[in-house]
Amino acid sequence: MAAPGNAEQTQLQDMEEDEAGVEEREMESDEEEGMGVENSDDEEDESSEDEKENEAEIQRLEEQLSINAFDYNCHVDLIKLLKHEGELFRLRKARQKMSELFPLTEEIWLDWLKDEIRLTEEDANREKVYELFERAVKDYICPEIWLEYAQYSIGGMGSPGGIDKVRSIFERAVTAVGLHMTKGQTLWEAYREFENALLSTLQPPPGRIPSHEEQELLNNQLERIHTLFRRQLAVPLMEMETTYAEYEEWSENGVPETVVHQYKKALQQMQKCKSYEEALLVAEPPKLAEYQAYIEFELKEGDPPRIQITFERALAENCLVPDMWTKYTTYLDRQLKIKDLVLSTHERAVRNCPWTMSLWKSYLLALERHGSDHHTVSDVFEKALNAGFIQATDYVEIWQAYLDYLRRRVDFSKESSKELEELRAAFSRSLDYMKQDVEERFGESGDPSCVIMQIWARIEARHCKNMQKARELWDSIMTKGNAKYANMWLEYYNLERAYGDTAHCRKALHRAVQCSSDYPEHACEVLLTFERVEGTLEDWDTAVQKTETRLNRVNEQRAKAAERGATQVRQEEERVEQRRKAKADKKSQKKVQKGRAGEKRKAGRDDDQDEWNKDSAPKRQRAGGDNSATDEFMETETELLGRNAPPGYKPGGGTKKPQQEAGLPPRNQNDEKPELRDDTSSVFISNLAYTMEEPEAKLKALFETCGPIKQIRPVFSNKGSFKGYCYLQFESLVSVSEALKLDRREVEGRPMFVSPCVDKSKNPDFKVFKYNTSLEKHKIFISGLPFSITKEQLEEMCKNHGSVREVRLVTYRSGKPKGLAYVEFADEAQASQAVLKLDGMDVEGCKISVAISNPPRRSMMDKPGSSRPAADMMSRQVYGARGKGRTQLSLLPRSLHRQTAPVGKVENGTAAERATASTAPNAAGESRSLSNADFAKMLLNK
């Protein structure tokens, strides 16, 4: 049987010869046609330009990696570009650097391995490829890489011990991935094909009887193949029925009963898992939910190898999910407890998710648990410090884990030891690290209560009997802003009580009474209790005097603070009242202005009625100065205006017309019955389109799924147009919570706002949409998005980095996007991973920015209840609600500009006096509103 490696070499040589022949034929063709020179020059110019651009991009990527070596995407781009350019040496170096920092994906490993296999033709260099394969199979449990490894090893089976090495690799492969439900069968079949190929080499030529030794080798080889069939049929795999049929055909003596029994048992197990496998086949990557359900099933079944392979399959597609690694490592720590497997899995976990502190902490504990040497544990801890955690508190916890490990190494029975000095040096280094590195990066130490210093002080006091050092540490703790907390003083007091003396206990309690500001009563009570047990009468008197003085001062401070608070509340109430009055005054002014505008329109219509003026002129002349003539005129005016009244005109003694006659939409009967309304079972719906037709019917269809609807009250303007909001009342209070879930649902291209129905006159400060100012660690904020992106596209983009709970696109009230979005993940670790992976990504030509959601605090002018600037209010009062008009033209008829008529032209003076009285300012200094009759008289006096 020929070695596959020689066949590969022969095939490569044939391909090279074919390519050379093709090149020669192409050159001959170009020479014959006489058109190769100029085209060749152009192609060379374009090629050189492309090479320059690619080289510049390669240098840029290398420079970026020199600044930030943990830029995963930059590594991937550099490798792709170097492979395209054929830079083999630089390509190998780039892959090497990336593999040292990150576990490589299946695709990257396979490309690397195939390139190295093509470059390595000599047997002396095969060991380097073997080493590369060993590194590849440690990153992930990947059937394709194991299969490639086994097939490559077949090429070297001609060397001494080559066959045994191939078998060894195949055995490791089926142990690692032979239980893979869908891909494990491929490895088993490759293993059997290899053994069958060896069997064919042992078969004697036809007609020759094999010797005893040859027959023994032949029987051993047959037994190996039988064993492989039996082992495979005992494993639940997809399409295992085909393997059973193949075994029946291959075996001369049939299938043994024991194998049949094992096969049926495996088949039953396969049927149990089939639904989970089918769910994985149809699911979209990364299939996190499907894998989680599969893992839960296998944990209940309790088969360790199957649990392990299921975890490995899930992690191959969800390698950046810290929770999955945590669950897997916890299972290995508590159940299997196999050192090599546990430690290798922990190492892979921190390489995949280096930003997750809990994985590093578990790794340190696992190293200590399995007896790793001190140098290894220290190296892992140093790597953890350089991993780039996202919170200051993470560094506190990892330091605590390492200090706990160092403390457990110390033999405190000895007065001094190397381990004790190392522990003290580590405590000192941790404090410096918090002060320098962590505070500079996060703006806080992450340890405001000085937990590390407290532990150090307790170790010095209890194990080292060094109370002097413990007191120095506590002095430092108190100077870091902790002296105002009573519980910190009581911690120190308990330490002195346990390992110190009475004098220092008394001193600590006296300082606690003097300095604590949160719960001074508690400190006073502990001091008095201490003196009851330990003190003399003089000590008791001193304690009573100090506590009384301190509590009196505290009570005075609290009274002043309460008074200030009451003053602030009173001032706030006054401001609210002023705002309410200003709002009411503004409303009344608008009504006055609206009334005047209506009267002006009525006067204009009266001026156009020429026939009425002609008929009324003789009456006025006959009437002269008689008052009865004026009354007759007024009656005529009222009758004429009554026949053709302008919109909004209200006759003095008439009755109101029904609303339907005015052309407005019919009102609900309950609108006129406020007693039937119930705000607790109602919601307020706003930001609807003004052009919405039949809003009541559309909203009923939209909200009837929330519960039985009692009434819907859409709000219309005087002209009958819909104002974009309405009130909806349910039969039950339970329906309100369901209706609120429809908040910001898109209706006719606009986000609909749904909020509780609250009476603002009773709750003036009530606001539905609160401005969140707290840090939301499980939520990310994305800016710079293209306006065309949809919620589904954004969710698809984000779910590769964790379980997405909610996606919210920020829009204007009109429904147009702002290019902003909030995405909520299942936990803060997934959100942090999404920030690292998505920040700076190019989406449809837009470079997005991603950060943990941390909204800015609102300014005073944005807070509910804050008044507008005075200048704004002044401009609205002077120019009206819409500001100053574009023109300054007066729309008042010229006759109305005459404030009073000349005395010489008035016949009896009565009309002049009446006109003057009608336009004279009132007692408040404001002009009295003119009635329709006043306008008519002024027109007639023209």
ROKOLGU-619486 format. One record per residue (C-alpha): x, y, z. Coordinates in steps of 0.001 Angstrom, whole numbers, padded with zeros to 6 digits, always signed. Layout:
<pts>
XYZ ...
</pts>
This chain:
<pts>
+000000+000000+000000 +001506+003384-001091 +001928+006045+001516 -000590+008881+001152 +002184+011422+001780 +004021+010286-001406 +000789+010481-003358 +000240+014043-002150 +003745+015026-003217 +003272+013463-006626 -000061+015272-007046 +001519+018613-006105 +004349+018064-008621 +001810+017233-011344 -000168+020398-010533 +002989+022513-010702 +003924+020999-014081 +000407+021648-015387 +000538+025264-014217 +003964+025726-015869 +002625+024293-019129 -000369+026606-019037 +001893+029620-018495 +004108+028614-021450 +001103+028206-023748 -000274+031591-022666 +003061+033299-023375 +003271+031690-026823 -000274+032802-027596 +000528+036400-026607 +003631+036431-028787 +001731+035079-031765 -001028+037683-031463 +001450+040552-030855 -000632+042211-028140 +001079+041270-024914 +003531+044080-024325 +001275+047057-023685 -001327+045046-021738 +001447+043544-019673 +002771+046994-018768 -000695+048191-017699 -001283+045100-015606 +002107+045477-013962 +001324+049117-013072 -002042+048166-011562 -000464+045255-009737 +002272+047436-008288 -000300+049982-007089 -002331+047231-005419 +000811+045871-003784 +001689+049315-002426 -001804+049793-001027 -001792+046340+000570 +001666+046898+002030 +000533+050211+003529 -002512+048480+005034 -000311+045696+006438 +001988+048238+008079 -001026+050057+009538 -002418+046844+011031 +000978+045879+012460 +001330+049325+014025 -002143+049082+015531 -001324+045688+017033 +001868+047111+018526 -000348+049584+020396 -003124+047131+021346 -002115+043504+021016 -005579+042323+022146 -007417+043663+019061 -008898+040374+017809 -010357+041724+014547 -007069+043402+013683 -005268+040052+013965 -007808+038417+011654 -007546+041183+009034 -003745+041057+009076 -003699+037283+008547 -006133+037520+005611 -004111+040261+003947 -000767+038494+004387 -002217+035296+002943 -003544+037207-000048 -000115+038743-000648 +001678+035412-000239 +003913+036697+002577 +004510+033228+004033 +007128+034161+006634 +005174+037161+007942 +001953+035132+007758 +003411+032407+009975 +004637+035025+012442 +001219+036764+012565 -000570+033477+013191 +001906+032603+015914 +001314+035900+017727 -002446+035560+017552 -002389+031984+018844 -000383+033091+021876 -003076+035578+022855 -006296+033957+021678 -007627+030474+020938 -008030+030249+017180 -011220+029251+015448 -011594+026055+013474 -011296+027911+010142 -008079+029726+011098 -006477+026535+012380 -007391+024527+009290 -006020+027226+006944 -002801+027391+008946 -002391+023612+009076 -003044+023153+005339 -000520+025881+004485 +002117+024271+006695 +001398+020828+005238 +001929+022158+001702 +005193+023845+002726 +006518+020866+004684 +007451+018046+002332 +010419+016510+004095 +009931+013947+006838 +012317+015849+009074 +009838+018744+009236 +006786+016607+009975 +007347+016940+013720 +006750+020693+013467 +003365+020022+011865 +002602+017440+014584 +003332+020097+017223 +001017+022508+015438 -001754+019898+015381 -001274+019304+019123 -001771+023011+019769 -004843+023090+017523 -006714+020249+019239 -006261+021940+022635 -008190+025085+021723 -011520+023459+020880 -012904+019942+020496 -013218+020022+016717 -013918+016833+014683 -012591+018379+011449 -009187+019168+012975 -008901+015677+014506 -009773+014104+011154 -007164+016232+009387 -004629+015267+012083 -005284+011559+011639 -005158+011718+007858 -001892+013652+007937 -000370+011099+010296 -001145+008360+007776 +001383+009961+005465 +004150+009202+007947 +003251+005619+008772 +006149+004364+006676 +008598+005650+009261 +009552+003505+012278 +006599+003262+014632 +004438+005136+012157 +001479+002713+012240 +001353+002772+016024 +001427+006556+015964 -001495+006679+013522 -003488+004333+015742 -002654+006426+018778 -003920+009590+017088 -007095+007834+015947 -007721+006539+019478 -007322+010036+020909 -009631+011370+018223 -012492+008948+018909 -012049+009514+022632 -012285+013281+022170 -015036+013562+019550 -016247+010006+018915 -019387+010799+020964 -020274+013753+018731 -023801+012848+017680 -023592+014184+014118 -019860+014285+013231 -018429+011435+015306 -019382+008812+012726 -016926+010302+010196 -013964+009634+012507 -015073+006094+013275 -015388+005321+009571 -011962+006832+008801 -010445+004702+011560 -012035+001542+010143 -010960+002400+006603 -007369+002728+007801 -007530-000695+009484 -009190-002202+006417 -006362-000825+004263 -003848-002514+006562 -005874-005727+006343 -005610-005703+002565 -001804-005540+002819 -001805-008659+005047 -003926-010736+002690 -001800-013448+000948 -001851-013657-002852 -004571-015901-004309 -003609-019573-004181 -000959-019211-001476 -001646-020503+002007 -000492-018025+004672 +002045-019111+007226 +001215-019432+010910 +002663-016014+011694 +000852-014414+008748 -002412-016029+009782 -001977-014754+013342 -001357-011208+012082 -004400-011524+009835 -006618-012709+012711 -005401-009872+014963 -006221-007343+012292 -009694-008820+011789 -010273-008656+015534 -009278-004965+015536 -011930-004219+012906 -014539-006247+014832 -013695-004287+017954 -014052-000971+016129 -017513-001976+014864 -018603-003037+018357 -017320+000153+019983 -019006+002349+017404 -022350+000544+017646 -022335+001076+021438 -022231+004870+020915 -025478+006765+020097 -024797+008408+016735 -026978+009682+013936 -027470+007154+011090 -026107+004344+013229 -028519+001988+011504 -026306+002188+008392 -023263+001156+010429 -025166-001821+011865 -026191-002966+008365 -022586-002622+007193 -021374-004729+010121 -023937-007425+009351 -022699-007580+005786 -019013-007528+006719 -019127-010077+009551 -019024-013693+008337 -020415-015099+011589 -023181-012514+012064 -023566-009960+014883 -023117-011310+018427 -026009-010949+020874 -024014-008705+023200 -023363-006297+020321 -027051-006336+019362 -028010-005509+022946 -025545-002615+023132 -026692-001368+019734 -030368-001301+020770 -029504+000521+023973 -027497+003139+022059 -030339+003447+019534 -032794+004242+022328 -030437+006887+023685 -030096+008348+020196 -033886+008618+019902 -033978+010606+023168 -031397+013053+021856 -032776+013258+018340 -035155+016138+019072 -032304+018227+020501 -030101+017447+017509 -032868+018393+015081 -033375+021661+016969 -029674+022412+016538 -029828+021663+012823 -032592+024187+012118 -031438+026874+014597 -029391+029875+013593 -025882+030280+015071 -024792+030544+017816 -027715+028322+018986 -027154+029256+022632 -030684+028512+023854 -030760+025145+022059 -027414+024111+023538 -028494+025172+027023 -031582+022952+026776 -029423+020080+025488 -026969+020489+028385 -029761+020475+030953 -031041+017232+029442 -027610+015576+029565 -027039+016741+033158 -030259+015005+034157 -029183+011861+032307 -025897+011948+034231 -023493+010417+031685 -020158+012332+032176 -018674+011701+028677 -021883+012832+026970 -022131+015882+029257 -018568+016790+028391 -018995+016480+024614 -022226+018518+024733 -020480+021303+026643 -017618+021231+024160 -019955+021469+021196 -021758+024412+022779 -018509+026234+023541 -017203+025762+020009 -020040+028019+018815 -020366+030162+021981 -016758+030568+022996 -017299+034199+024115 -020113+033460+026584 -018582+033548+030104 -021618+031935+031743 -021200+028829+029598 -017550+028489+030594 -018462+029039+034251 -021079+026306+034130 -018689+023872+032433 -015742+024488+034764 -017994+024262+037819 -019224+020849+036628 -015666+019634+036089 -014512+020963+039497 -017344+019318+041416 -018014+016125+039448 -015138+014803+037323 -012187+016312+039262 -009674+015044+036663 -006623+017318+036977 -005505+017532+033337 -009050+017987+032045 -010012+020526+034726 -006912+022718+034401 -006870+022678+030598 -010527+023712+030519 -009899+026553+032984 -007013+027749+030831 -009165+027706+027705 -011899+029607+029553 -009665+032541+030513 -008132+032660+027033 -011575+032976+025469 -013025+035420+028017 -010039+037172+029615 -012183+040126+030764 -014244+037915+033131 -012750+038057+036620 -014773+035120+037990 -013125+032737+035468 -009639+033802+036613 -010666+033407+040236 -011940+029884+039595 -008738+029085+037720 -006579+030122+040704 -008680+027989+043050 -008456+025001+040680 -004659+025323+040485 -004412+025329+044262 -006921+022508+044584 -004902+020233+042280 -001554+021064+043881 +000060+023157+041169 +003414+024705+042040 +003618+028255+043377 +005335+029589+040268 +002430+028458+038050 -000182+030033+040321 +001747+033317+040435 +002087+033390+036649 -001657+032903+036200 -002344+035690+038691 -000042+038084+036823 -001847+037264+033588 -005140+038013+035307 -003918+041481+036300 -003118+042197+032646 -006417+040810+031319 -008212+044187+031324 -011199+043852+033651 -014065+046277+033112 -014723+047185+036778 -012514+048380+039608 -014137+045903+042009 -012940+043019+039801 -009347+043848+040684 -010221+043868+044391 -011722+040379+044135 -008839+038880+042155 -006364+040323+044659 -008405+038859+047507 -008351+035421+045865 -004576+035552+045426 -003980+036847+048976 -006172+034059+050354 -003988+031558+048475 -000805+033102+049888 -002228+033110+053406 -003007+029394+053200 +000661+028715+052341 +001977+030333+055534 +002894+028271+058580 +002087+030749+061369 +003604+028496+064022 +006946+029898+062915 +007708+033447+063934 +009135+034286+060543 +009155+032505+057230 +009620+033180+053552 +005929+032637+052879 +004919+035176+055558 +007195+037821+054122 +005813+037111+050666 +002271+037492+052022 +003065+040872+053591 +004783+042036+050435 +001733+040995+048400 -000602+042939+050728 +001585+046021+050379 +001746+045626+046597 -002029+045231+046358 -002592+048557+048130 -000138+050315+045810 -001765+048675+042783 -005221+049871+043851 -003974+053389+044464 -001965+053759+041268 -003188+051501+038478 -006868+051034+039354 -007591+054599+040485 -005885+056058+037422 -007951+053891+035100 -011385+053962+036776 -011235+057072+038949 -011888+054932+042040 -009995+052311+043984 -012825+049796+043915 -012292+049204+047647 -013869+052154+049506 -014305+050116+052697 -010646+049003+052570 -011545+045316+052787 -008011+044229+051853 -006511+046328+054652 -009071+044968+057120 -008103+041387+056242 -004415+042249+056573 -004997+043829+059994 -006951+040796+061190 -004192+038419+060017 -001549+040505+061803 -003626+040570+064986 -004754+036955+065077 -001966+034934+063474 +001077+037150+063919 +000130+038676+067348 +001217+042039+065943 -001405+044498+067238 +000855+047472+066568 +000790+046764+062810 -002965+046125+062949 -003556+049523+064623 -001423+051261+062022 -003503+049682+059292 -006746+050760+060961 -005466+054317+061319 -004856+054317+057587 -008343+052902+056955 -009971+055703+058959 -008032+058416+057139 -009512+057241+053819 -012954+058676+054578 -014271+055856+056760 -014151+057687+060124 -017729+058928+059711 -019171+055418+059641 -020097+053858+062989 -019826+050294+061677 -016164+050834+060720 -015328+051979+064269 -017178+049010+065707 -015148+046659+063438 -011985+048155+064835 -013388+047944+068385 -014206+044240+067914 -010637+043625+066752 -009265+045376+069839 -011735+043534+072042 -010577+040170+070666 -006817+040701+070410 -006039+044081+072042 -006464+045620+075489 -009074+047625+077406 -007351+050987+077008 -007349+050798+073218 -010960+049550+073234 -012024+052613+075241 -010036+054909+072980 -011640+053410+069839 -015150+053871+071256 -014511+057469+072320 -013303+058258+068802 -016330+056472+067383 -018700+058665+069417 -016840+061809+068367 -016432+061051+064642 -019339+058877+063469 -022121+060793+061762 -024394+058121+060316 -025398+056214+063492 -023836+057992+066493 -026525+056572+068810 -025232+053071+068214 -021651+054083+069006 -022849+055812+072189 -024774+052725+073258 -021751+050434+072744 -019542+052824+074734 -021956+052898+077684 -022293+049096+077599 -018500+048751+077572 -018119+051047+080610 -020810+049111+082481 -018698+045997+082135 -015143+047337+082260 -015062+050965+083521 -014819+052757+086839 -017254+055416+088046 -015048+058112+086610 -014994+056296+083263 -018766+056002+083404 -019250+059722+084122 -016920+060658+081273 -018753+058359+078875 -022167+059727+079901 -020999+063311+079492 -019459+062646+076087 -022459+060763+074765 -024935+063402+075978 -022892+066241+074482 -022521+064398+071204 -026185+063429+070953 -027323+066978+071794 -025141+068342+069005 -026418+065686+066614 -030039+066502+067481 -029404+070207+066878 -027849+069450+063500 -030762+067216+062572 -033276+069879+063629 -031526+072464+061460 -031418+070026+058570 -035133+069274+059022 -035877+073001+059060 -033884+073496+055889 -035731+070609+054336 -039097+072035+055334 -038078+075420+053903 -037074+073813+050647 -040362+071904+050497 -042290+075110+051183 -040336+076993+048537 -040929+074208+046075 -044667+074295+046820 -044677+078051+046286 -042894+077605+042970 -045429+074991+041936 -048266+077325+042881 -046674+080165+040938 -046302+077918+037923 -049930+076873+038222 -051083+080488+038406 -048868+081489+035491 -050296+078640+033478 -053865+079690+034332 -053140+083342+033466 -051598+082280+030208 -054677+080201+029413 -057016+083115+030135 -054917+085438+027957 -055153+082982+025110 -058935+082871+025491 -059130+086700+025434 -056966+086881+022328 -059022+084175+020684 -062260+086043+021477 -060910+089276+020041 -059842+087507+016870 -063357+086076+016499 -064969+089477+016982 -062690+090989+014343 -063800+088340+011887 -067463+089065+012716 -066954+092800+012218 -065395+092146+008836 -068429+090178+007747 -070775+092931+008938 -068829+095496+006905 -069431+093491+003731 -073219+093490+004072 -074032+096488+001862 -077723+095803+001736 -078002+095818+005497 -076139+099147+005655 -078530+100645+003101 -081587+099492+004996 -080288+100669+008324 -079188+104165+007147 -082736+105577+006829 -083582+104181+010239 -080576+105898+011743 -081476+109213+010088 -085081+109012+011305 -084006+108053+014732 -081748+111087+015192 -080532+111144+018768 -083397+109166+020230 -082396+106204+022372 -085246+104083+021014 -083655+104301+017581 -080497+102779+018995 -082481+099911+020489 -084237+099385+017159 -080852+099289+015467 -079523+096753+017953 -082470+094445+017392 -081985+094652+013646 -078294+093870+013986 -078973+090840+016132 -081579+089524+013720 -079313+089978+010717 -076324+088375+012403 -078574+085556+013586 -079542+084724+010022 -075914+084479+008846 -073769+084173+011976 -070020+083652+011594 -068356+080515+013009 -068081+080598+016784 -070788+083321+017158 -072903+082843+020270 -076301+084648+020201 -077090+086393+023454 -080414+084782+024279 -080311+081718+022079 -079734+078106+023066 -076701+075987+022191 -076990+073900+019065 -076181+070200+019171 -072577+069366+018416 -073518+067384+015347 -074964+070484+013718 -071605+072267+014074 -069930+069582+011943 -067896+068024+014799 -067540+064293+015385 -070232+062827+017653 -069231+062689+021273 -069455+059677+023451 -072300+059907+025917 -069904+059219+028758 -067942+062393+027863 -070631+064433+029556 -070719+062133+032598 -067459+062523+034506 -068800+060419+037329 -068636+057345+035048 -064890+057797+034457 -062270+055895+036457 -058658+057020+036052 -057298+053934+037810 -058590+051695+035012 -057709+054147+032222 -054661+054911+030106 -053641+058054+028246 -052629+057528+024610 -050670+060238+022801 -048372+061009+019842 -050886+059576+017389 -051054+060866+013823 -053418+063820+013365 -054521+062307+010069 -055740+059086+011690 -059214+058258+010450 -061726+056700+012855 -059287+056689+015805 -061853+055113+018119 -062292+052032+015921 -058555+051631+015255 -057590+051950+018913 -060312+049536+019947 -058933+046912+017569 -055424+047525+018900 -056225+047421+022633 -059051+044895+022828 -056465+042127+023345 -055581+043749+026683 -059065+043320+028111 -062715+044479+027840 -062917+048183+026915 -065504+050379+028610 -065045+053522+026546 -062630+055375+024256 -062567+059180+024328 -060600+060663+021384 -060001+064413+021645 -060966+066672+018726 -060388+070368+018046 -063173+072930+017528 -062896+072343+013798 -063432+068619+014201 -059879+067467+013475 -058266+064773+015640 -055695+066199+018100 -053535+063061+018304 -054419+061841+021801 -057256+060143+023622 -058325+058424+026828 -059140+054722+026972 -060967+053161+029928 -061072+049403+030595 -063618+047386+032493 -060918+046057+034822 -057812+047483+036448 -055824+044399+035384 -056028+045440+031729 -054048+048632+032359 -050738+046788+032897 -051251+044892+029633 -052022+048118+027796 -048852+049774+029104 -046846+047045+027385 -047944+048547+024046 -046055+051745+024849 -044026+052970+021843 -045761+050513+019489 -045554+051909+015974 -048956+053044+014698 -049170+054551+011197 -045441+055328+011159 -045251+056994+014601 -044414+055603+018066 -047577+055530+020167 -047102+056624+023807 -049188+054796+026409 -049087+056024+030013 -051193+055808+033192 -054090+058237+033388 -053244+060646+036218 -055004+063849+037226 -052259+066492+036980 -054181+068932+039192 -053894+066440+042066 -050422+065188+041107 -048658+068145+039429 -045211+066567+039671 -046225+063198+038214 -044145+062216+035199 -044530+058994+033266 -041254+058923+031413 -038510+059151+034049 -034996+060106+032938 -032752+057241+033997 -029450+058472+035432 -028117+055210+036840 -025444+052973+035312 -027071+050016+033524 -024323+047402+033295 -026446+044860+031414 -027473+047360+028734 -025419+048941+025952 -025913+052269+024183 -025195+052412+020428 -024789+055645+018492 -023967+056430+014880 -026333+053814+013450 -027639+054228+009896 -031206+055513+009830 -032263+052573+007664 -031405+049870+010236 -034298+047893+011678 -034853+046397+015101 -034516+042883+013662 -031199+043682+011973 -029792+045148+015186 -030940+042156+017224 -029333+039790+014694 -026081+041751+014962 -026045+041690+018777 -027225+038154+019545 -023859+036725+018489 -022452+038194+021685 -025081+037029+024182 -028744+036559+024954 -030605+039710+023859 -033627+040583+026009 -034748+043828+024394 -033766+046145+021544 -035058+049720+021510 -034438+052119+018626 -034612+055772+019697 -036865+057869+017481 -038312+061344+017296 -041993+061841+018129 -042683+061620+014416 -041232+058116+014326 -038095+059059+012392 -034958+057364+013753 -032208+059253+015575 -029476+056729+014818 -029384+055655+018480 -030373+052416+020197 -030345+050595+023521 -029780+046824+023668 -030401+044908+026886 -028548+041610+027499 -029172+038842+030010 -026262+039912+032213 -023506+042491+032399 -020796+040090+031189 -022546+039656+027852 -023049+043415+027579 -019357+043996+028247 -018415+041475+025585 -020718+043190+023103 -019029+046527+023805 -015608+045045+023114 -016693+043405+019873 -019081+045989+018405 -017419+049299+019259 -016021+050862+016096 -017765+048367+013794 -018773+049549+010320 -022531+049123+009720 -023768+050043+006236 -020999+052601+005853 -021495+054101+009343 -018941+053618+012113 -020888+052946+015307 -019905+053718+018885 -020885+051277+021644 -020685+051789+025405 -022305+050582+028611 -025530+052542+029132 -024825+055413+031529 -027221+058327+030800 -026025+061815+031841 -027705+063590+034700 -030426+066032+033734 -029833+069747+034093 -032104+071817+036307 -033974+073235+033317 -034850+069687+032144 -036228+068504+035475 -039985+068252+035966 -041409+071397+037477 -038577+073722+036463 -039817+077012+035030 -038871+078375+031631 -036547+081348+031342 -038204+084726+031860 -037132+085904+028404 -039045+083048+026813 -042185+083828+028800 -041875+087535+027950 -041560+086871+024239 -044644+084687+024258 -046664+087319+026130 -045623+090116+023784 -045859+088303+020489 -048402+085618+021223 -048121+081868+021227 -046462+081684+017799 -044140+084675+018166 -044031+087793+016029 -045752+087616+012660 -043842+087835+009393 -045564+091113+008572 -046415+094054+010755 -049582+095010+008838 -052704+095855+010778 -055761+093891+009739 -058159+096286+011537 -060475+098327+009267 -059514+101965+008901 -062723+103163+010527 -061736+101371+013726 -058455+103269+013938 -060452+106396+014887 -060566+106298+018635 -063034+109205+018995 -065011+111338+016517 -064474+115141+016415 -066936+116979+018681 -068010+119375+015954 -069285+116547+013789 -071420+114884+016421 -075044+115964+016359 -075924+115583+020005 -072775+114294+021666 -074444+111149+022947 -072839+108931+020380 -069438+110495+020976 -069654+109975+024702 -070825+106417+024215 -068002+105693+021787 -065456+107251+024101 -066774+105247+027015 -066639+102047+025005 -062937+102481+024180 -061797+104021+027475 -059455+101960+029621 -060995+100167+032540 -059962+100475+036149 -057299+097810+035731 -055602+099722+032948 -056687+097284+030233 -059005+097866+027255 -062478+096428+027608 -063447+093780+025049 -065706+095168+022319 -068982+093441+021568 -070572+092940+018189 -072866+095898+018884 -069882+098161+019633 -068238+097248+016342 -071509+097865+014449 -071956+101280+016016 -068421+102313+015158 -068945+101260+011554 -072226+103179+011314 -070628+106332+012743 -068178+106371+009871 
</pts>
